[in-house]
Amino acid sequence: MKAVVQRVTEASVTVEGIVKSRIEGGLLVYLGVAHNDSETDADWLSEKIAYLRIFNDKDGKMNLSLRDLAAGNKHETDILPAVLVVSQFTLLGDARKGRRPSWNGAASPDKARLLYEYFIKLIRKHDLVCESGEFQAHMKVSYTNDGPVTIILDTKDI
């Protein structure tokens, strides 16, 4: 699994002109599922994201995780401990050869949907608010990256 994790002050997903999901702060996660991914990958990735220390503590140092914020260990900002997960198979695109990316590394839609939904359940099991995009829909994602802070995670790199 691959994830692009962005610390945001706000994020939303719109499908066919209707806002499907919105968070007022926290993390925007673009999630790509590879053909050889399993629940073990989702387990590792959800744990990593929930406890990734990329939020500022009272001294302005990136030392708090989303779980810390959810537990009430935040400072004067009003960042809500929320996650917006957006399925994005294009993270699995291989553009090393030619000009058109190959999508051969991406999971089938059925497998990807199962692991995407499983990942969302895991985030919620960490007592985090989790919103989502619409699987296999054309979405418009709007957000304000805070920092900017962007982290790329790949379960194949562990």
N, C-alpha and C positions, 0 to 999 in steps of 0.2 A: 504494500500500500504506500502511496505517496500522499503527502499532505503539504499544502502551503498554508501556514498559520500566520494570520495577521492580527496584531493588536489593534482594535478599532474603538472609536468613540461612538460609532453608530454604523449599522449595516442593515440592508433590506434586500429581499428578493421579490421581483415582480414577474408574474407570468400572465401573458395576454392582457396587460394593462391593470392587473389586480395585484396589490401587495399581498404576497402569500405569507411572508415571515418578516419580522423586524426585531432587532435587538438594539438597545440603547447604549451598549458598551460591552466590551469583553473580547471575544475571539471570533474571527471569521475563519473558517476552515474549508479550503477547497480539498476534496477528497477524491483520489483516483484509486481504483481497484484493479490490480493486475490479475492475469489469468491464473497465476500460481499462488495467489493470496489465500489466507485461511482465517478462521476466527482467532488464531494465535496472533496474527499480524494486527488485527483490530484490537485485541486485548492490550498488546504492547503500546500501540499508538494512542489509544484512549487514555491510558495511564500516563504516558509521556505528556500529552497535551494538558490534562487536568492539573498536573503538578509542574509544568514548565514555568520557571520563575522569570517572567518577563514583564511583571508589573512593578511599578515603583513603590518602595516602602516610604516611611515618613522622612527619610533622609534623601530621597530622590534616587536611590540605587535600585536597579532592577533586581529585586530580591523576593517578590511575592508571586505566588501562583494564583490561578483562577480559584482553586480550592481554598487558598488562604483568604481571598476576598469573600468567597461564599461563607466561610466560617466567621466572618466579621473582623478579620485582621487587616482591614484596609485603613488608609489614612484619610485625609480630608477630601479626596475626590469622591465623586458619586458614581464611579464605574460599577455597573451592574455585572455580577458574575454570570454572564450568559455566553453561549456558543451558538453560532449560526453555521451549520454544516451544509455545504453545497457540493453535490456530486459533480465531478469533472473528469470524464474519461480522457480528455485531451492532455492531462498530466502524464499519461502513458505514451504519448506520441514520441516516436523515434524519428528525428529529422537529421540523422547523421549522413544519410545518403540521399541524393536527389533533392528536390525542392518540395515534394509532397510528403508530409509525415506518414509513417506507417503506424497503424493502430493495432498491430498484431499482439502487442504486449498487454492490451486491455482485456479485462474479463468479459465474458458474455454478459449481456444485459441482465439475465436471470440471476447469475452468480453475483454480479456487481450490486444488484438491488438488495439481495439478502445480506451481503456484508455491509453495505451502506446503512441499512436499517439496524443491523446488529451493532454497528459502531455508535449510532445515535442512542440506542438503549444503554450502551456502556457509559457514554458521557453522562446520561441521566442518572446512572447508578452511582456516579461520583457526587451526587446531590447538586448537580449543576443544571440550570435552565438550559435547554437545548431546543433550538428551532432548526428548521431545515428548508432547503429548496424543494423543488419538485423533480423527482427522478425522471430522466429522459425528456424533460421539457426544455424548450428554449426559454432561458431565464435572463433577466436583466438584473445584475447585482450592483447595488450602489453601496459605497462605504467610505468612511474617512479613516485612513490608516493613522494610528496614533504613534508618533515617534519620528519617522516611521519605524515600525518594528515588524519584520517579516522573517519567519523561520521556515526552512524547508526540511521536512522529515521524510525518510524513506525506510521502511522496515527491512529492506534488503541490505541496508548499510549497517545493520546492527550485528 
